[in-house]
Amino acid sequence: MLSKRLIACLDVRDGKLAKSVRFVDTRDIGDPVEKAREYYLDGLDELVFYDITASSDKRNIMLDVVEAVAEQVFIPLSVGGGVRSVADATDLRLAGAEKINVNSAAVIRPELITECAEAIGAQNIVLSMDIRRVEPSKVCPSGYEIVINGGRKPMAIDALWWALEGERLGAGELVVNSIDADGTREGYELKLTAMIAQAVRIPVIASGGAGKPEHLREALTTGKADAALVASMVHFGEYTVSGLKRYLHDAGVKMRMSW
């Protein structure tokens, strides 16, 4: 059995670490470079960096912040926000990112996934999906819809269909981010995560809603996820990376332990 991963998410706006609830009420909460180093030294498996306004502002991601983070951490660094071309992906790789997250631009132009996978390897392409609950319909039979531009624009695309299509187009990993659960700290959207994880053959990262250690255990067991993404839990100092990994290990979840 492969070890499960604990991933910390750094949402960055204007060069500062930010946090929101359900993609609104965003506030600055610190220095992303400082936090990245703290989590790395505490045993984090992987780091995700999102420039949360790059797509909506129609600008490129801030490479200087990516470079600063990459100089401080020596674990896989996954970066997204405003990636619209192979050139954008290449720039991020040169800045120190190991994996490239595509989201809004891939929904608008799906061939971006294939182009990037062919250029830098499918294992380095992560399809990040922002998803909200809707009434099941012919358009969205799963009851979940894809939303882009930081949760601002619903696309009338079924989330399960898009996950399968993303895999077919060459994505090597999926982030399943529930807008309904995001920032609430009430638990991951387990039904959504399990539905997608059971449908695809590539790793799935559960995102949105973690508030206590039990939520991570649920996502990695009941939710069938390969990795759990946390933000508020560690950003505000209530929990530590090492403490969460120790809890999961003691709960019988196979983790990468270094102590």
Contacts in CASP RR format, 6 or more apart in sequence:
PFRMAT RR
TARGET T0000
AUTHOR 0000-0000-0000
METHOD contacts of the structure
MODEL  1
MLSKRLIACLDVRDGKLAKSVRFVDTRDIGDPVEKAREYYLDGLDELVFY
DITASSDKRNIMLDVVEAVAEQVFIPLSVGGGVRSVADATDLRLAGAEKI
NVNSAAVIRPELITECAEAIGAQNIVLSMDIRRVEPSKVCPSGYEIVING
GRKPMAIDALWWALEGERLGAGELVVNSIDADGTREGYELKLTAMIAQAV
RIPVIASGGAGKPEHLREALTTGKADAALVASMVHFGEYTVSGLKRYLHD
AGVKMRMSW
1 254 0 8 1.000
2 226 0 8 1.000
2 254 0 8 1.000
3 254 0 8 1.000
3 255 0 8 1.000
3 256 0 8 1.000
4 220 0 8 1.000
4 225 0 8 1.000
4 226 0 8 1.000
4 227 0 8 1.000
4 228 0 8 1.000
4 248 0 8 1.000
4 253 0 8 1.000
4 254 0 8 1.000
4 255 0 8 1.000
5 45 0 8 1.000
5 46 0 8 1.000
5 205 0 8 1.000
5 226 0 8 1.000
5 227 0 8 1.000
5 228 0 8 1.000
5 256 0 8 1.000
6 44 0 8 1.000
6 45 0 8 1.000
6 46 0 8 1.000
6 216 0 8 1.000
6 227 0 8 1.000
6 228 0 8 1.000
6 230 0 8 1.000
6 241 0 8 1.000
6 244 0 8 1.000
6 245 0 8 1.000
6 248 0 8 1.000
6 255 0 8 1.000
7 44 0 8 1.000
7 45 0 8 1.000
7 46 0 8 1.000
7 47 0 8 1.000
7 48 0 8 1.000
7 78 0 8 1.000
7 205 0 8 1.000
7 227 0 8 1.000
7 228 0 8 1.000
7 229 0 8 1.000
7 230 0 8 1.000
8 35 0 8 1.000
8 39 0 8 1.000
8 44 0 8 1.000
8 46 0 8 1.000
8 47 0 8 1.000
8 48 0 8 1.000
8 229 0 8 1.000
8 230 0 8 1.000
8 231 0 8 1.000
8 234 0 8 1.000
8 241 0 8 1.000
9 48 0 8 1.000
9 50 0 8 1.000
9 207 0 8 1.000
9 229 0 8 1.000
9 230 0 8 1.000
9 231 0 8 1.000
10 17 0 8 1.000
10 32 0 8 1.000
10 35 0 8 1.000
10 36 0 8 1.000
10 47 0 8 1.000
10 48 0 8 1.000
10 49 0 8 1.000
10 50 0 8 1.000
10 69 0 8 1.000
10 231 0 8 1.000
11 17 0 8 1.000
11 18 0 8 1.000
11 19 0 8 1.000
11 20 0 8 1.000
11 26 0 8 1.000
11 50 0 8 1.000
11 52 0 8 1.000
11 231 0 8 1.000
12 18 0 8 1.000
12 32 0 8 1.000
12 49 0 8 1.000
12 50 0 8 1.000
12 51 0 8 1.000
12 52 0 8 1.000
12 62 0 8 1.000
12 65 0 8 1.000
13 26 0 8 1.000
13 28 0 8 1.000
13 51 0 8 1.000
13 52 0 8 1.000
13 53 0 8 1.000
14 28 0 8 1.000
14 53 0 8 1.000
15 32 0 8 1.000
15 62 0 8 1.000
15 65 0 8 1.000
16 28 0 8 1.000
16 29 0 8 1.000
16 30 0 8 1.000
16 31 0 8 1.000
16 32 0 8 1.000
17 28 0 8 1.000
17 29 0 8 1.000
17 30 0 8 1.000
17 31 0 8 1.000
17 32 0 8 1.000
17 35 0 8 1.000
17 235 0 8 1.000
18 26 0 8 1.000
18 27 0 8 1.000
18 28 0 8 1.000
18 29 0 8 1.000
18 52 0 8 1.000
19 26 0 8 1.000
19 27 0 8 1.000
19 29 0 8 1.000
19 183 0 8 1.000
19 231 0 8 1.000
19 232 0 8 1.000
19 235 0 8 1.000
20 26 0 8 1.000
20 27 0 8 1.000
20 52 0 8 1.000
20 182 0 8 1.000
20 183 0 8 1.000
21 182 0 8 1.000
21 183 0 8 1.000
21 184 0 8 1.000
22 179 0 8 1.000
22 180 0 8 1.000
22 182 0 8 1.000
22 183 0 8 1.000
22 184 0 8 1.000
23 130 0 8 1.000
23 150 0 8 1.000
23 151 0 8 1.000
23 152 0 8 1.000
23 179 0 8 1.000
23 182 0 8 1.000
26 52 0 8 1.000
29 235 0 8 1.000
29 236 0 8 1.000
32 49 0 8 1.000
32 65 0 8 1.000
32 69 0 8 1.000
33 65 0 8 1.000
33 68 0 8 1.000
33 69 0 8 1.000
33 72 0 8 1.000
35 235 0 8 1.000
36 47 0 8 1.000
36 49 0 8 1.000
36 69 0 8 1.000
36 72 0 8 1.000
36 73 0 8 1.000
37 72 0 8 1.000
37 73 0 8 1.000
39 47 0 8 1.000
39 73 0 8 1.000
39 234 0 8 1.000
39 241 0 8 1.000
40 47 0 8 1.000
40 72 0 8 1.000
40 73 0 8 1.000
40 74 0 8 1.000
40 75 0 8 1.000
42 240 0 8 1.000
42 241 0 8 1.000
42 242 0 8 1.000
43 75 0 8 1.000
43 241 0 8 1.000
43 242 0 8 1.000
43 245 0 8 1.000
43 258 0 8 1.000
44 75 0 8 1.000
44 241 0 8 1.000
45 75 0 8 1.000
45 76 0 8 1.000
45 227 0 8 1.000
45 256 0 8 1.000
46 75 0 8 1.000
46 76 0 8 1.000
46 77 0 8 1.000
46 78 0 8 1.000
46 227 0 8 1.000
47 69 0 8 1.000
47 73 0 8 1.000
47 75 0 8 1.000
47 76 0 8 1.000
47 77 0 8 1.000
47 78 0 8 1.000
48 78 0 8 1.000
48 79 0 8 1.000
48 80 0 8 1.000
48 101 0 8 1.000
48 175 0 8 1.000
48 229 0 8 1.000
49 65 0 8 1.000
49 66 0 8 1.000
49 69 0 8 1.000
49 77 0 8 1.000
49 78 0 8 1.000
49 79 0 8 1.000
49 80 0 8 1.000
49 97 0 8 1.000
50 79 0 8 1.000
50 80 0 8 1.000
50 81 0 8 1.000
50 101 0 8 1.000
50 128 0 8 1.000
51 61 0 8 1.000
51 62 0 8 1.000
51 65 0 8 1.000
51 79 0 8 1.000
51 80 0 8 1.000
51 81 0 8 1.000
51 82 0 8 1.000
52 81 0 8 1.000
52 150 0 8 1.000
54 60 0 8 1.000
54 61 0 8 1.000
54 62 0 8 1.000
54 80 0 8 1.000
54 81 0 8 1.000
54 82 0 8 1.000
55 81 0 8 1.000
55 82 0 8 1.000
55 103 0 8 1.000
55 104 0 8 1.000
55 105 0 8 1.000
55 148 0 8 1.000
55 149 0 8 1.000
55 150 0 8 1.000
56 149 0 8 1.000
56 150 0 8 1.000
56 152 0 8 1.000
59 82 0 8 1.000
60 82 0 8 1.000
60 88 0 8 1.000
60 91 0 8 1.000
61 79 0 8 1.000
61 80 0 8 1.000
61 81 0 8 1.000
61 82 0 8 1.000
61 83 0 8 1.000
61 88 0 8 1.000
61 92 0 8 1.000
63 91 0 8 1.000
63 92 0 8 1.000
63 95 0 8 1.000
66 77 0 8 1.000
66 79 0 8 1.000
66 92 0 8 1.000
66 95 0 8 1.000
66 96 0 8 1.000
66 97 0 8 1.000
67 95 0 8 1.000
67 96 0 8 1.000
69 77 0 8 1.000
70 77 0 8 1.000
70 95 0 8 1.000
70 96 0 8 1.000
70 97 0 8 1.000
76 98 0 8 1.000
76 99 0 8 1.000
77 96 0 8 1.000
77 97 0 8 1.000
77 98 0 8 1.000
77 99 0 8 1.000
78 97 0 8 1.000
78 98 0 8 1.000
78 99 0 8 1.000
78 100 0 8 1.000
78 101 0 8 1.000
78 126 0 8 1.000
79 92 0 8 1.000
79 95 0 8 1.000
79 97 0 8 1.000
79 99 0 8 1.000
79 100 0 8 1.000
79 101 0 8 1.000
80 92 0 8 1.000
80 100 0 8 1.000
80 101 0 8 1.000
80 102 0 8 1.000
80 103 0 8 1.000
80 128 0 8 1.000
81 101 0 8 1.000
81 103 0 8 1.000
81 104 0 8 1.000
82 88 0 8 1.000
82 104 0 8 1.000
82 105 0 8 1.000
83 89 0 8 1.000
83 92 0 8 1.000
83 100 0 8 1.000
83 101 0 8 1.000
83 102 0 8 1.000
83 103 0 8 1.000
83 105 0 8 1.000
83 112 0 8 1.000
83 116 0 8 1.000
84 105 0 8 1.000
84 109 0 8 1.000
84 112 0 8 1.000
85 112 0 8 1.000
85 115 0 8 1.000
86 115 0 8 1.000
86 116 0 8 1.000
86 119 0 8 1.000
86 120 0 8 1.000
89 100 0 8 1.000
89 102 0 8 1.000
89 116 0 8 1.000
89 119 0 8 1.000
89 120 0 8 1.000
89 125 0 8 1.000
90 119 0 8 1.000
90 120 0 8 1.000
92 100 0 8 1.000
93 100 0 8 1.000
93 120 0 8 1.000
93 124 0 8 1.000
98 124 0 8 1.000
99 124 0 8 1.000
99 125 0 8 1.000
99 126 0 8 1.000
99 173 0 8 1.000
100 116 0 8 1.000
100 120 0 8 1.000
100 124 0 8 1.000
100 125 0 8 1.000
100 126 0 8 1.000
101 126 0 8 1.000
101 127 0 8 1.000
101 128 0 8 1.000
101 175 0 8 1.000
102 112 0 8 1.000
102 113 0 8 1.000
102 116 0 8 1.000
102 125 0 8 1.000
102 126 0 8 1.000
102 127 0 8 1.000
102 128 0 8 1.000
102 171 0 8 1.000
103 127 0 8 1.000
103 128 0 8 1.000
103 129 0 8 1.000
103 130 0 8 1.000
103 148 0 8 1.000
104 148 0 8 1.000
104 149 0 8 1.000
104 150 0 8 1.000
105 112 0 8 1.000
106 112 0 8 1.000
106 113 0 8 1.000
106 127 0 8 1.000
106 166 0 8 1.000
107 146 0 8 1.000
107 148 0 8 1.000
107 155 0 8 1.000
107 157 0 8 1.000
107 162 0 8 1.000
108 148 0 8 1.000
110 165 0 8 1.000
110 166 0 8 1.000
110 169 0 8 1.000
111 169 0 8 1.000
113 125 0 8 1.000
113 127 0 8 1.000
113 166 0 8 1.000
113 169 0 8 1.000
113 170 0 8 1.000
113 171 0 8 1.000
114 169 0 8 1.000
114 170 0 8 1.000
116 125 0 8 1.000
117 124 0 8 1.000
117 125 0 8 1.000
117 169 0 8 1.000
117 170 0 8 1.000
117 171 0 8 1.000
117 172 0 8 1.000
122 170 0 8 1.000
122 171 0 8 1.000
122 172 0 8 1.000
123 172 0 8 1.000
123 173 0 8 1.000
124 172 0 8 1.000
125 170 0 8 1.000
125 171 0 8 1.000
125 172 0 8 1.000
125 173 0 8 1.000
126 171 0 8 1.000
126 172 0 8 1.000
126 173 0 8 1.000
126 174 0 8 1.000
126 175 0 8 1.000
126 205 0 8 1.000
127 163 0 8 1.000
127 166 0 8 1.000
127 167 0 8 1.000
127 171 0 8 1.000
127 172 0 8 1.000
127 173 0 8 1.000
127 174 0 8 1.000
127 175 0 8 1.000
128 174 0 8 1.000
128 175 0 8 1.000
128 177 0 8 1.000
129 146 0 8 1.000
129 159 0 8 1.000
129 162 0 8 1.000
129 163 0 8 1.000
129 174 0 8 1.000
129 175 0 8 1.000
129 176 0 8 1.000
129 177 0 8 1.000
130 146 0 8 1.000
130 147 0 8 1.000
130 148 0 8 1.000
130 150 0 8 1.000
130 151 0 8 1.000
130 177 0 8 1.000
130 179 0 8 1.000
131 144 0 8 1.000
131 145 0 8 1.000
131 146 0 8 1.000
131 147 0 8 1.000
131 159 0 8 1.000
131 176 0 8 1.000
131 177 0 8 1.000
131 178 0 8 1.000
131 179 0 8 1.000
131 189 0 8 1.000
131 192 0 8 1.000
132 144 0 8 1.000
132 145 0 8 1.000
132 147 0 8 1.000
132 151 0 8 1.000
132 154 0 8 1.000
132 178 0 8 1.000
132 179 0 8 1.000
132 180 0 8 1.000
133 143 0 8 1.000
133 144 0 8 1.000
133 145 0 8 1.000
133 180 0 8 1.000
133 189 0 8 1.000
133 192 0 8 1.000
134 140 0 8 1.000
134 143 0 8 1.000
134 144 0 8 1.000
134 145 0 8 1.000
135 143 0 8 1.000
136 142 0 8 1.000
136 143 0 8 1.000
137 143 0 8 1.000
139 156 0 8 1.000
139 157 0 8 1.000
139 158 0 8 1.000
140 156 0 8 1.000
140 157 0 8 1.000
140 158 0 8 1.000
140 159 0 8 1.000
141 158 0 8 1.000
141 160 0 8 1.000
142 158 0 8 1.000
142 159 0 8 1.000
142 160 0 8 1.000
142 161 0 8 1.000
142 195 0 8 1.000
143 158 0 8 1.000
143 159 0 8 1.000
144 158 0 8 1.000
144 159 0 8 1.000
144 160 0 8 1.000
144 192 0 8 1.000
144 195 0 8 1.000
145 154 0 8 1.000
145 155 0 8 1.000
145 156 0 8 1.000
145 157 0 8 1.000
145 158 0 8 1.000
145 159 0 8 1.000
146 154 0 8 1.000
146 155 0 8 1.000
146 157 0 8 1.000
146 158 0 8 1.000
146 159 0 8 1.000
146 162 0 8 1.000
147 153 0 8 1.000
147 154 0 8 1.000
147 155 0 8 1.000
147 179 0 8 1.000
148 155 0 8 1.000
151 179 0 8 1.000
159 176 0 8 1.000
159 192 0 8 1.000
159 196 0 8 1.000
160 195 0 8 1.000
160 196 0 8 1.000
160 199 0 8 1.000
163 174 0 8 1.000
163 176 0 8 1.000
163 196 0 8 1.000
163 199 0 8 1.000
163 200 0 8 1.000
164 199 0 8 1.000
164 200 0 8 1.000
166 174 0 8 1.000
167 174 0 8 1.000
167 200 0 8 1.000
167 201 0 8 1.000
167 202 0 8 1.000
171 202 0 8 1.000
172 202 0 8 1.000
172 203 0 8 1.000
173 202 0 8 1.000
173 203 0 8 1.000
173 204 0 8 1.000
173 205 0 8 1.000
174 196 0 8 1.000
174 200 0 8 1.000
174 202 0 8 1.000
174 203 0 8 1.000
174 204 0 8 1.000
174 205 0 8 1.000
175 205 0 8 1.000
175 207 0 8 1.000
175 229 0 8 1.000
176 189 0 8 1.000
176 192 0 8 1.000
176 193 0 8 1.000
176 196 0 8 1.000
176 197 0 8 1.000
176 204 0 8 1.000
176 205 0 8 1.000
176 206 0 8 1.000
176 207 0 8 1.000
176 225 0 8 1.000
177 207 0 8 1.000
177 208 0 8 1.000
177 229 0 8 1.000
178 188 0 8 1.000
178 189 0 8 1.000
178 192 0 8 1.000
178 193 0 8 1.000
178 207 0 8 1.000
178 208 0 8 1.000
178 209 0 8 1.000
180 189 0 8 1.000
181 187 0 8 1.000
181 188 0 8 1.000
181 189 0 8 1.000
181 208 0 8 1.000
181 209 0 8 1.000
182 207 0 8 1.000
182 208 0 8 1.000
182 209 0 8 1.000
183 208 0 8 1.000
183 209 0 8 1.000
183 231 0 8 1.000
183 232 0 8 1.000
184 208 0 8 1.000
184 209 0 8 1.000
185 209 0 8 1.000
185 210 0 8 1.000
185 211 0 8 1.000
185 212 0 8 1.000
185 232 0 8 1.000
185 233 0 8 1.000
186 209 0 8 1.000
186 211 0 8 1.000
187 208 0 8 1.000
187 209 0 8 1.000
187 210 0 8 1.000
187 211 0 8 1.000
187 215 0 8 1.000
187 218 0 8 1.000
187 219 0 8 1.000
188 206 0 8 1.000
188 207 0 8 1.000
188 208 0 8 1.000
188 209 0 8 1.000
188 210 0 8 1.000
188 215 0 8 1.000
188 218 0 8 1.000
188 219 0 8 1.000
188 223 0 8 1.000
188 225 0 8 1.000
188 228 0 8 1.000
189 208 0 8 1.000
189 209 0 8 1.000
190 218 0 8 1.000
190 219 0 8 1.000
190 222 0 8 1.000
190 223 0 8 1.000
193 204 0 8 1.000
193 206 0 8 1.000
193 219 0 8 1.000
193 223 0 8 1.000
193 224 0 8 1.000
193 225 0 8 1.000
194 222 0 8 1.000
194 223 0 8 1.000
194 224 0 8 1.000
196 204 0 8 1.000
197 204 0 8 1.000
197 223 0 8 1.000
197 224 0 8 1.000
197 225 0 8 1.000
197 226 0 8 1.000
198 224 0 8 1.000
203 226 0 8 1.000
203 227 0 8 1.000
204 224 0 8 1.000
204 225 0 8 1.000
204 226 0 8 1.000
204 227 0 8 1.000
205 225 0 8 1.000
205 226 0 8 1.000
205 227 0 8 1.000
205 228 0 8 1.000
205 229 0 8 1.000
206 219 0 8 1.000
206 220 0 8 1.000
206 223 0 8 1.000
206 225 0 8 1.000
206 227 0 8 1.000
206 228 0 8 1.000
206 229 0 8 1.000
207 229 0 8 1.000
208 229 0 8 1.000
208 231 0 8 1.000
209 215 0 8 1.000
210 216 0 8 1.000
210 219 0 8 1.000
210 228 0 8 1.000
210 229 0 8 1.000
210 230 0 8 1.000
210 231 0 8 1.000
210 232 0 8 1.000
210 233 0 8 1.000
211 232 0 8 1.000
211 233 0 8 1.000
212 233 0 8 1.000
213 239 0 8 1.000
213 244 0 8 1.000
213 247 0 8 1.000
213 248 0 8 1.000
213 251 0 8 1.000
215 228 0 8 1.000
216 228 0 8 1.000
216 230 0 8 1.000
216 244 0 8 1.000
216 247 0 8 1.000
216 248 0 8 1.000
217 247 0 8 1.000
217 248 0 8 1.000
217 251 0 8 1.000
217 253 0 8 1.000
219 225 0 8 1.000
219 228 0 8 1.000
220 226 0 8 1.000
220 227 0 8 1.000
220 228 0 8 1.000
220 248 0 8 1.000
220 253 0 8 1.000
221 253 0 8 1.000
230 239 0 8 1.000
230 244 0 8 1.000
233 239 0 8 1.000
233 244 0 8 1.000
234 240 0 8 1.000
234 241 0 8 1.000
234 244 0 8 1.000
242 259 0 8 1.000
245 255 0 8 1.000
245 256 0 8 1.000
245 257 0 8 1.000
246 257 0 8 1.000
248 255 0 8 1.000
249 255 0 8 1.000
249 257 0 8 1.000
END
